[in-house]
Amino acid sequence: MGTSDIVRYAIHPALGIARLGNAPLSSDPQDPQSQDEGYYIASDIPGVAASPKGGFKTPDGKIKRGAARFRVFGYDASGNVVQEITSADAEITWRVHVANRKSAWYRFYNALDLQDAALVTTHRNADIQGPQRQQLVIDPGVRAISGALQSGRQYRFDSGFIRFPDAPDNTVNVYLGELRTDDAGRLLFLGGVGNSGSVYEVAPSTFANNDGWYDDSSDGTVRATLTIGGRTVEAEPAMVAVAPPNYAPGIFPVVTMWDVVHDLHVRSGWVKGPEQIVFWEHIYPIFSRLVDNQWVNDGIFILFGAGSPSDLTSRDLLTKLSNPSEAFKDLRARLFAWFRKPDAPLSAPQPDALPPFYGDGYAEFRGKDVADLTVTATQYQWLSRWSAGDFVTGEPTTPPASIDDVPLAQRPSTIDRAPLEECLGGPFHPGIEMTWTMRVPQMWQPGSPATSATSATSATSATSASPFPYRLRILPEDQPPRDDYGAALTQAMVLAADGPLSGSGPGTLTRWQGVPWQTDEASCLAGYDLSTYLSLPSFWAARVPNTVLSEHAYARLLDQNQPTFQRVKHLSYRQFWLRDIDGTSQERRQRMVTAWDKMGIVTEQPAPADHEALGVPARFWVETGRDPSFVVNDPTWNQVVIAESWTRITNPTAPGAPPTPSTAPELMELLPAVHPSASVEPEDVIGHPLRRQRDRGSI
């Protein structure tokens, strides 16, 4: 088949996710996708994290932006993929319109689809009324780009502003991102730089609704006009959303946004569930994600981490869990019973059930089941069939190395799934990337006559009731979103056929999120009951870690000269991820606004060479890139090095050996020979503005 067989063009992913970062970008138009500079391209493969050259931070500690890449595919009359369309096949002109509508929208109290639990909400910045409220929308308008390897100032979303009429300096220009193209003319969208502020210079006071504040997250429409053989056609549009940095790339939520969206499509009859449950495809991902969260929450480490009887990825347990025979039916039933059933809201809670995460209504409705997260109804149905033995084992699969290794017919659906699989599927209070609105039917294009639809990592997972599922309902290009529905916004208004969810446009996906985003990330932690044994439940550990294995602990774990038990102690020593900016909740929020780029990023690191003999996992995630001002001149680290090294210092009677030390500083001077990181830097960082000391009165 060739381009003459194409009757429809569509942009993929249908919803792309970009991520904020403050690393500088190259200005070289011939090298706009250098992986050595300040951004990386989001993964096209579901369940596989991006792997930027040089890591997720630059050498000077700035966080790289995550770019969303968009492609155009052509389909024939039967809905079959004919080919990807690149700049070699057509002139592609991309048009992108993003905006930030948070400050002009309504306050977040809780998810407005929670039946009787939904709370009526009111305007943010409610003292600003009438036409002036439109000045709270940051809208730089449309930018267009065409050709290969394009970049430049003309493609920047830098003309938007926010204006608070009564503020002294009432107008602030806010850059929301820019466009580039790769060597095949595909679109690269890069979001903002993490800039948040208050025109009134007041500290943030809440997790989600800070009047007078703004940030530079955004979302909007992605459109493409194709000129092929003298004719011009429009591709089916897509959306892009700009989310905060992913502070734990490679760790995936137990319930992903893909799970939520797929569940909605199944329950709406737009996609049919699998006829056969395959353990390695449908069940194992739930278990493995639960176990992987051990690297971002120490409570989950105790419950499901290496060495636990409930390590659901251990070889012995997997052998039993993946076997559909009657011999293991009771074992399966016991594990299945541990999962909460996705019941109607306001039924009895099960705080000790799985998954170990807070729910959408935790803060407002403690003691109700909306206070706890559940797997989706579709995931629960899979688990139920698995428990009953109604499944086949299948085979473990290795993800493709790149999208080019995916069969052409599966590439668009694979690309659609990848960004949603990286996003949290709850709890939505309000959430990190997007929120509860994604599970509302009117947000999505409805289904049409059935055909097959699969992705490369899910070859048997679903049959589509529409040849083109998982696409948001997008407003016409000339129709701006509505920002004002009156002084109060109710559940009935939101869910109405002509309500704010009836069509998506620039700024409509992220306006439900907290403003600024940093305050929400610094607020939603884990283990709010201070008397519980474990720091559980968690909110968003897979994106905003709770407790982590530090680089220091990891370094000591790798030292094979240490006794086994001492090494394992370091593996078990997990530290509060926000420890460097901790304080009261308000202090933590304020510090996160300025120190968000200085936080460590949890990334996969090599396991110890002797990990099997040591009995530790074969894969490790370690906090990396923590700002040096938090690390240098740590006397307790020096004490660890002394404790683990002083008995191994060279015999002082040996020829050329240094004299026997008489003080701790002299002893420290000898330690680099056995531990290079023990050297003490001369800089006094105790007075650094981010390095804080508590006095006795504040403890």
TIRO-986782 format. One line per 2 residues: for each residue x, y, z of C-alpha. Coordinates in Angstrom, 3 decimals, padded with zeros to 6 digits. Each point is the difference from the previous one (the first is absolute). Layout:
X/Y/Z | ...
***
This chain:
000.000/000.000/000.000 | 001.044/003.610/-000.580
-001.195/003.500/000.804 | -002.755/-000.347/-002.613
-001.707/-002.514/002.299 | -000.132/002.470/002.899
-003.410/001.479/000.826 | 000.698/001.249/003.505
002.951/001.579/001.780 | 000.393/000.099/003.766
002.538/001.428/002.445 | 001.512/-002.345/002.582
000.268/-000.116/002.935 | -003.597/001.088/000.366
001.085/001.569/003.296 | 003.680/000.733/000.449
001.674/000.832/003.304 | 002.834/002.517/000.291
001.766/000.721/003.302 | 001.334/003.191/001.527
003.724/000.607/000.409 | 002.366/002.937/000.385
003.095/-001.168/-001.879 | 001.062/002.425/-002.771
-000.652/-000.982/-003.618 | 002.315/000.152/-002.981
-000.670/002.873/-002.372 | 001.554/-001.825/-002.968
-002.827/-000.492/-002.531 | 001.910/-002.845/-001.640
000.240/-001.912/003.258 | -003.393/000.432/001.687
-000.174/-003.517/001.356 | 003.444/-000.406/001.507
-000.304/-002.381/002.910 | 002.978/001.697/001.654
-001.980/003.163/000.621 | -002.933/000.928/002.161
-002.723/-002.399/-001.066 | -000.789/-003.593/-000.819
-002.752/-001.584/-002.084 | -002.707/-001.947/001.814
-000.020/-003.750/-000.531 | -002.201/-001.418/-002.756
-000.107/-003.433/001.646 | -002.555/-000.698/002.770
001.567/-000.906/003.314 | 003.483/001.105/-001.069
001.501/003.195/001.391 | 001.925/002.461/-002.106
003.765/-000.347/000.280 | 001.540/003.402/-000.719
003.686/000.171/-000.770 | 001.728/001.335/003.095
-003.031/-000.573/002.208 | -003.029/002.072/000.934
002.083/002.878/001.339 | 002.746/002.042/-001.608
003.495/000.046/001.574 | -000.890/003.240/001.791
-003.103/-001.559/001.567 | -002.798/001.369/-002.191
-002.913/-002.311/-000.850 | -000.423/-000.800/-003.674
-003.357/000.580/-001.611 | -001.944/-002.976/-001.315
-001.057/000.630/-003.606 | -003.153/-001.525/-001.451
000.507/-001.247/-003.559 | -002.912/-000.151/-002.442
-000.331/-001.879/-003.289 | -002.590/-000.279/-002.749
-001.252/-003.366/-001.219 | -002.143/-000.742/-003.049
-002.865/-002.530/000.034 | -001.965/-001.711/-002.759
-003.796/-000.288/-000.212 | 000.018/-003.095/002.237
001.939/001.734/002.765 | 003.278/-001.765/-000.766
003.268/001.880/000.448 | 001.545/000.729/-003.399
003.112/001.900/001.059 | 001.445/002.757/002.120
000.080/003.307/-001.852 | 003.250/001.925/000.339
001.508/003.057/-001.664 | 001.235/-002.340/-002.730
-003.622/-000.727/-000.988 | -001.772/003.292/000.556
000.337/003.554/001.173 | -001.218/-000.160/003.585
-000.941/003.234/001.732 | -000.549/-000.487/003.704
-002.200/002.415/001.957 | 000.050/-000.061/003.781
-002.052/002.076/002.407 | 000.701/-000.380/003.731
-001.205/002.035/002.945 | -000.071/000.059/003.803
-003.493/000.636/001.415 | 000.604/-000.996/003.638
-000.339/003.417/001.628 | -003.200/000.754/-001.913
-001.599/-003.347/000.875 | -001.642/-001.401/003.118
001.561/-001.139/003.240 | 000.800/-003.663/000.444
-001.760/-001.592/002.954 | -000.482/-003.553/-001.235
-000.920/-002.001/-003.094 | -003.365/001.158/-001.265
-001.024/-003.428/-001.286 | -000.061/-001.598/003.473
-003.790/-000.325/000.023 | -001.292/001.226/003.379
003.524/000.811/001.201 | 000.649/002.795/-002.524
000.358/003.468/001.536 | -001.243/003.214/-001.594
002.891/002.268/-000.941 | 000.516/003.714/-000.605
002.318/002.238/-002.004 | 003.689/000.345/000.626
000.868/003.696/000.355 | -003.694/000.639/000.631
000.555/003.697/000.756 | 000.707/000.511/-003.706
-003.310/000.045/-001.858 | -001.502/000.508/-003.443
002.124/000.465/-003.124 | 003.125/000.535/002.108
000.031/-003.703/000.828 | 001.072/-000.724/-003.569
003.296/001.733/000.799 | 000.758/-002.911/002.352
000.324/-002.310/-003.024 | 003.536/-000.352/-001.344
-000.599/-000.420/-003.742 | 002.823/000.728/-002.447
-002.071/-001.133/-003.008 | 000.929/-002.354/-002.824
003.500/-000.833/-001.215 | 000.640/-001.782/-003.307
003.090/-001.854/-001.197 | 000.852/-001.926/-003.169
002.978/-001.881/-001.383 | 002.766/-002.089/001.491
002.457/001.061/002.709 | -001.729/003.281/000.745
000.276/002.069/003.178 | 000.237/003.653/000.973
-001.511/002.919/001.889 | -002.970/000.238/-002.368
-001.200/-003.398/001.265 | -000.086/000.989/003.669
-003.185/000.409/002.017 | 001.362/003.134/001.657
-002.648/002.654/-000.563 | -002.526/-001.153/002.596
-000.487/001.900/003.227 | -002.053/000.006/003.182
-001.370/003.225/001.499 | -001.292/000.585/003.518
-001.639/003.468/-000.140 | 000.674/001.064/003.589
003.609/-001.218/000.275 | 002.878/002.565/-000.011
001.766/-001.726/-002.903 | -003.155/-001.498/-001.328
001.115/-001.508/-003.312 | 002.390/-002.922/-000.341
001.091/-001.486/-003.311 | 000.135/-003.801/000.254
001.874/-002.198/-002.472 | -001.873/-003.287/-000.550
002.383/-001.870/-002.314 | 000.990/-000.313/-003.627
-000.119/-002.111/-003.148 | 002.729/-001.835/-001.872
000.083/-002.699/-002.657 | 002.211/-003.038/-000.421
001.804/-001.170/-003.113 | -003.199/-001.528/-001.438
-002.170/003.055/000.643 | -001.700/-001.505/003.045
-001.119/002.509/002.601 | 001.854/000.415/003.282
-001.871/001.970/002.650 | 001.910/001.263/003.045
-001.868/001.488/002.954 | 000.908/002.611/002.580
002.970/000.393/002.306 | -001.668/-000.467/003.393
-000.544/003.714/000.574 | -002.581/000.707/002.729
-000.630/003.161/001.935 | -002.318/002.356/001.840
-000.622/003.517/-001.221 | -000.837/000.940/003.583
003.215/-001.573/001.321 | -001.930/-002.072/002.525
000.875/-003.514/001.098 | -002.186/-002.847/-001.262
-002.493/-001.076/002.646 | -001.726/-003.067/-001.451
000.910/-003.088/-001.998 | -002.069/000.889/-003.088
-001.727/003.394/000.126 | 002.402/002.890/000.490
-001.579/003.242/-001.104 | 002.319/002.500/-001.623
002.288/-002.805/-001.182 | 000.781/-001.355/-003.451
002.172/-002.718/-001.548 | 001.162/-000.921/-003.507
-001.608/-003.379/-000.493 | -002.441/-000.140/-002.907
-001.870/-002.149/-002.471 | -001.636/000.398/-003.373
-000.680/-001.144/-003.515 | 002.380/-001.432/-002.587
-001.124/000.248/-003.621 | 001.676/-000.736/-003.333
-000.693/001.032/-003.580 | 001.511/-002.292/-002.639
000.696/001.003/-003.592 | 000.394/-003.120/-002.147
000.117/000.021/-003.783 | -001.612/003.409/-000.222
-002.902/-000.781/002.341 | -000.363/001.185/003.580
-001.481/-002.120/002.786 | -000.453/000.353/003.743
001.153/-002.702/002.383 | -002.205/-000.959/002.920
001.257/002.203/002.850 | 001.613/-001.027/003.279
000.629/001.562/003.395 | 003.132/000.672/002.011
000.267/000.551/003.764 | 002.986/001.342/001.908
000.603/-001.756/003.307 | 002.528/000.468/002.813
003.314/-001.880/-000.156 | -000.087/-003.748/000.478
002.093/-000.451/003.149 | 000.015/-003.816/-000.305
000.298/-000.947/-003.684 | -000.363/-003.735/-000.500
-002.226/-000.410/003.063 | -003.599/-000.333/-001.181
-003.215/000.442/001.978 | -001.977/-003.086/000.987
-002.922/001.700/-001.747 | 001.139/002.011/-003.004
-001.967/002.580/-001.945 | -000.110/-002.535/-002.818
-001.745/-002.436/002.356 | -002.578/002.686/000.851
-000.648/000.987/-003.614 | -000.082/-003.608/-001.206
-002.428/-000.893/002.789 | -002.304/002.838/-001.067
000.074/-001.207/-003.607 | -000.792/-003.568/001.037
-002.879/001.024/002.274 | -001.353/002.348/-002.685
-000.030/-002.798/-002.576 | 002.537/001.746/-002.235
002.661/-002.660/000.559 | -000.567/-003.663/000.757
002.042/-001.683/002.689 | 002.202/-003.006/-000.773
-001.658/-003.364/-000.487 | 002.938/-001.664/001.711
001.962/001.250/003.004 | 003.737/-000.448/-000.416
001.963/000.129/003.244 | 003.084/001.724/-001.346
-002.054/002.569/-001.893 | -002.910/000.857/002.286
000.940/-001.066/003.541 | 003.761/000.218/000.357
000.171/003.766/-000.753 | -002.266/000.704/002.994
002.246/-002.069/002.269 | 003.313/001.281/-001.352
-001.013/003.656/000.268 | -001.067/-000.572/003.579
003.384/-001.545/000.799 | 001.953/002.685/-001.871
-001.521/002.699/002.202 | 002.299/-001.351/002.746
002.617/002.452/-001.334 | -002.164/003.044/000.748
-001.794/-001.006/003.213 | 001.559/-001.895/002.896
-003.346/-001.433/001.108 | -000.380/-001.722/-003.355
003.632/-001.099/000.320 | -000.890/-001.829/003.216
-003.172/-001.524/-001.429 | 001.126/-000.965/-003.495
003.724/000.659/-000.299 | 002.832/-002.452/-000.411
-000.053/-002.730/002.607 | -003.648/000.487/000.914
-002.289/-003.064/-000.161 | -002.185/002.313/-002.117
002.634/000.864/-002.571 | -002.363/-000.684/-002.890
002.890/-000.003/-002.476 | 002.113/-002.621/001.772
000.731/-003.044/-002.124 | -001.600/-002.509/002.365
-003.201/001.949/000.520 | -000.345/000.873/-003.678
000.217/-003.675/-000.899 | -003.089/-000.612/002.118
-001.933/003.162/-000.824 | 000.402/-000.523/-003.746
-001.239/-003.602/000.148 | -003.782/-000.356/-000.613
-000.196/-003.447/001.590 | -002.288/-000.838/002.926
003.072/-000.597/002.156 | 000.487/003.770/000.360
-003.649/001.099/-000.003 | -000.045/000.761/003.737
003.208/002.015/-000.306 | -001.495/002.067/-002.801
-003.247/000.462/001.903 | 001.788/001.312/003.082
001.935/002.587/-001.992 | -003.100/001.021/-001.953
-001.911/000.484/003.257 | 002.610/002.581/001.050
-001.058/002.367/-002.808 | -002.805/002.482/000.584
-003.057/-000.453/-002.170 | -000.858/003.099/-002.067
-003.397/000.546/001.653 | -002.288/003.002/-000.151
001.250/002.946/002.078 | -000.821/000.347/003.692
-000.005/-003.704/000.846 | 002.111/-001.442/002.821
003.729/000.793/-000.222 | 002.793/-002.584/-000.075
003.132/001.924/001.001 | 002.128/-003.164/000.331
-000.838/-001.245/-003.497 | 001.854/000.534/-003.295
001.190/002.094/-001.697 | 001.640/001.824/002.955
-000.890/003.485/-001.226 | -002.378/002.732/001.063
-003.125/000.541/-002.080 | -001.723/002.966/-001.610
-001.906/000.971/003.139 | 002.574/-000.556/002.734
000.079/003.509/001.462 | -003.766/000.616/-000.085
-001.440/-003.463/000.608 | 002.204/-002.001/002.333
-001.753/-003.179/001.012 | -001.611/-000.342/-003.437
001.239/-002.186/-002.801 | 000.824/003.014/-002.193
002.833/000.604/002.477 | 001.857/-003.005/-001.485
001.142/-000.740/-003.547 | -001.289/-003.044/-001.859
001.149/-001.640/-003.177 | -002.369/000.701/-002.876
-003.089/-002.136/-000.523 | 001.697/-001.523/-003.040
003.173/-000.848/001.914 | -002.106/-001.473/002.797
-001.896/-002.170/-002.484 | 003.321/-001.265/-001.369
001.168/-000.809/003.520 | -003.285/-001.769/000.721
000.363/-002.244/-003.036 | 003.637/-000.632/000.885
-000.981/-000.959/003.538 | -002.517/-002.521/-001.342
002.618/-001.582/-002.260 | -001.598/001.422/-003.157
003.248/001.018/-001.650 | 003.012/-001.255/-001.908
003.580/000.618/001.041 | 001.394/001.340/-003.263
003.613/001.078/-000.283 | 001.959/002.935/001.412
000.637/002.543/-002.736 | 002.849/002.429/-000.588
-001.112/003.471/-001.101 | 001.175/001.022/-003.468
003.177/002.055/-000.064 | -001.664/002.800/-001.987
-003.250/000.799/-001.721 | 001.602/-001.031/-003.303
000.056/-003.581/001.300 | -003.775/000.033/000.472
-002.087/-001.319/-002.922 | -001.447/002.892/-001.999
-003.602/-000.998/000.754 | 000.648/000.343/003.744
002.101/003.158/000.047 | -002.767/002.610/000.396
-001.696/-001.844/002.893 | 003.372/-000.650/001.619
000.897/003.690/-000.232 | -003.427/000.945/001.408
000.420/-002.268/002.998 | 003.567/000.919/001.008
-000.574/003.508/001.438 | -003.113/-001.057/001.937
001.805/-002.989/001.487 | 002.530/002.372/001.558
-002.699/002.109/001.690 | -001.677/-000.633/003.331
-003.474/-001.514/-000.113 | -000.836/001.225/003.489
-000.528/001.123/002.579 | -001.508/003.092/-001.561
000.387/002.581/002.754 | 000.501/001.551/-002.462
002.961/-001.921/-001.465 | 003.393/000.586/-001.570
-000.440/-000.055/-003.764 | -003.786/000.019/-000.482
-003.008/-000.777/002.107 | -003.420/-001.658/000.385
-001.401/001.646/-003.137 | 001.816/-002.637/-002.067
-002.453/-002.683/001.201 | -003.116/001.938/-001.069
-001.616/-001.342/-003.218 | -000.841/003.343/-001.623
003.701/000.876/-000.087 | 000.551/-002.623/-002.691
-001.070/-000.662/-003.553 | -002.582/-002.819/000.087
000.472/-003.317/-001.710 | -001.138/-001.190/-003.418
-000.219/-003.419/-001.757 | 002.377/-002.595/001.433
003.410/-000.799/-001.365 | 003.231/-001.282/001.488
002.339/002.347/001.878 | 003.141/-001.142/001.784
003.296/001.411/001.184 | 003.463/-001.486/-000.191
000.138/-000.724/003.715 | -003.568/-001.247/000.160
-000.576/-002.215/-002.977 | -003.102/-001.711/001.383
-001.256/002.585/002.441 | -003.001/001.469/-001.745
-002.229/000.180/-003.015 | -001.162/003.478/-000.854
-003.607/000.977/-000.559 | 001.465/002.946/-001.896
002.905/-000.154/-002.447 | 001.387/003.149/001.629
-000.586/-000.146/003.764 | 001.658/001.979/002.803
-000.414/003.413/-001.653 | -001.278/002.973/001.952
-002.962/002.015/-001.242 | 001.666/003.237/-001.154
-001.704/003.357/-000.444 | -000.073/001.532/-003.506
003.062/002.095/-000.703 | -001.949/003.262/000.046
-001.880/-000.744/003.241 | 001.753/001.168/003.188
-000.601/-001.905/003.227 | -002.501/001.435/002.440
001.526/001.112/003.300 | -002.958/001.269/001.997
-003.046/-002.074/000.955 | -001.111/002.298/002.802
001.086/000.613/003.572 | -000.336/-003.697/000.933
000.755/-003.138/-001.983 | -002.024/-003.086/000.867
000.244/-003.638/-000.956 | -003.119/000.279/-002.152
001.476/002.929/-001.916 | 003.314/-001.750/-000.555
-001.530/-003.262/-001.220 | -002.653/001.640/-002.178
000.068/-000.695/-003.735 | 000.974/003.622/-000.661
002.242/000.321/003.057 | 003.762/000.648/000.176
000.810/-003.630/-000.835 | -001.884/-000.019/-003.307
003.050/001.071/-001.978 | 003.710/000.550/000.638
001.965/003.013/-001.105 | 003.039/002.064/001.006
000.421/-000.165/003.782 | -003.023/-002.157/000.821
001.819/-003.144/001.166 | 002.336/001.584/002.565
-002.321/002.712/001.340 | -001.321/-002.522/002.525
003.488/-000.461/001.470 | 001.570/001.822/002.919
001.502/003.462/-000.393 | 002.911/000.121/000.234
000.839/-003.637/-000.655 | 002.893/-000.035/002.495
-002.269/000.525/003.013 | -002.010/-003.115/-000.769
003.109/-002.124/-000.436 | 001.391/001.218/003.328
-003.295/-000.683/001.793 | -001.196/-003.469/-000.978
002.330/-002.410/001.773 | -000.584/-003.303/001.821
-000.956/-001.394/003.398 | -002.031/002.899/001.375
-000.925/-002.036/003.063 | 003.200/000.581/001.962
-000.580/-003.040/002.203 | -000.048/-002.641/-002.731
002.865/-002.460/-000.315 | 000.630/000.766/-003.699
-000.044/003.256/-001.945 | -003.115/-001.078/-001.879
-002.229/000.671/-001.812 | 001.798/002.124/-002.566
-001.341/002.548/-002.436 | 002.240/000.162/-003.064
003.225/-001.816/000.876 | 000.666/-001.051/-003.603
000.266/003.663/-001.072 | 000.673/001.818/003.278
002.090/-002.415/002.077 | -000.590/-000.356/003.727
003.178/-001.759/001.151 | 003.001/-000.929/-002.101
003.269/-001.902/-000.084 | 002.602/002.785/-000.091
003.198/-000.040/-002.029 | 001.925/-000.180/003.277
-001.822/-003.136/001.124 | 000.353/-001.512/-003.459
003.763/000.659/000.020 | 000.435/-001.816/003.299
-002.177/-002.879/-001.194 | 002.331/-000.474/-002.974
003.094/-000.290/002.204 | 000.741/-003.717/000.083
002.624/000.574/002.686 | -002.794/000.586/002.506
-001.701/-002.785/001.964 | -003.196/-001.229/-001.630
-002.227/001.169/002.816 | 001.529/003.485/-000.097
-000.653/000.239/-003.728 | -003.599/-001.116/000.448
-000.434/002.671/002.685 | 000.767/002.615/-002.616
-002.496/-001.562/-002.410 | -002.667/000.300/002.694
000.842/003.591/000.904 | -002.572/002.083/-001.879
-000.112/003.782/000.365 | -002.793/002.533/-000.376
000.189/001.307/-003.567 | -000.985/003.546/001.044
002.403/000.020/002.971 | 002.009/002.933/-001.324
-003.015/002.332/-000.117 | -001.992/-001.456/002.893
-001.695/002.093/002.650 | -003.594/000.954/000.599
-002.336/-000.767/-002.884 | -000.002/003.662/-001.019
003.789/000.237/000.184 | 000.350/-003.139/-002.085
-002.348/001.346/-002.673 | 001.827/003.313/-000.201
003.411/-001.666/-000.244 | -001.171/-002.396/-002.707
-000.884/002.976/-002.205 | 003.670/001.005/-000.153
001.788/-003.313/000.655 | -001.983/-002.390/-002.221
002.962/-000.406/-002.358 | 002.360/-000.793/002.875
-001.876/-003.115/001.067 | 001.504/-003.375/-000.861
-001.360/-002.127/-002.845 | -000.421/-003.717/000.651
001.582/-001.838/-002.936 | 000.941/-003.574/-000.777
003.562/-000.893/000.955 | 002.025/-003.237/-000.285
-000.571/-002.591/002.693 | 003.006/-001.150/002.052
002.083/-002.507/-001.938 | -000.693/-002.561/002.711
-003.708/000.789/000.322 | -001.087/-003.645/-000.244
002.283/-001.121/002.795 | -000.973/003.065/002.013
-003.704/-000.729/-000.474 | -000.851/003.472/-001.330
-001.941/000.937/-003.149 | 001.480/-000.209/-003.476
-001.301/003.508/-000.795 | 000.568/003.106/002.134
-001.452/003.506/000.029 | 002.103/002.577/001.825
-000.450/003.694/000.788 | 002.452/001.825/-002.288
000.769/003.615/-000.805 | -000.818/001.401/003.432
001.346/003.549/000.174 | 003.639/000.081/001.223
-000.851/002.648/002.585 | -001.981/-002.673/001.834
002.765/-002.581/-000.147 | 003.455/001.462/000.629
001.507/000.348/003.473 | -002.340/-002.508/001.589
001.717/-001.031/003.255 | -002.264/-003.032/000.431
001.083/-001.320/-003.399 | 003.593/000.431/001.064
-000.794/-001.967/003.132 | -001.378/-002.840/-002.118
003.151/-000.038/-002.092 | 002.185/-000.004/003.106
-002.031/-002.767/001.629 | 000.245/-002.190/-003.086
003.583/000.803/-000.999 | 002.305/000.803/002.913
000.888/-003.646/000.602 | 001.216/-000.301/-003.604
002.350/002.976/-000.129 | 003.554/-000.818/-001.088
002.265/-001.195/002.844 | 001.706/003.158/001.330
003.319/-001.878/000.332 | 000.145/-000.740/-003.726
002.570/001.950/-002.059 | -001.452/003.297/-001.211
-003.109/-000.268/002.163 | -001.400/003.257/001.444
000.378/000.634/003.712 | -002.579/-001.344/002.395
-002.838/002.543/000.258 | -000.676/001.675/003.307
-003.291/001.767/-000.916 | -003.119/-000.822/-002.019
000.934/002.453/-002.801 | 003.388/-001.683/-000.315
-001.711/-003.366/-000.112 | -002.307/001.258/-002.753
003.011/000.963/-002.091 | 000.999/-003.663/-000.122
-003.395/-001.315/-001.079 | -000.021/000.901/-003.733
002.447/-002.846/-000.494 | -002.759/-002.430/000.940
-003.019/002.147/-000.885 | 000.434/002.800/-002.587
-003.242/001.823/000.927 | 001.237/000.589/003.541
001.898/003.160/-000.923 | -001.383/003.098/001.719
-000.562/003.020/-002.208 | 001.291/003.314/001.362
-003.217/001.879/-000.816 | -002.092/000.794/003.064
-003.519/-000.885/-001.101 | -001.620/000.281/003.415
-000.909/003.592/-000.825 | -001.410/-000.907/-003.423
-003.594/001.339/-000.304 | -001.279/-003.511/-000.641
002.024/-001.607/002.788 | -001.909/000.476/003.244
000.654/-000.614/003.673 | -002.759/-000.533/002.548
000.224/001.595/003.390 | -001.329/-001.818/003.042
-003.135/002.078/000.062 | -001.028/-001.139/-003.477
000.489/-003.705/000.579
***
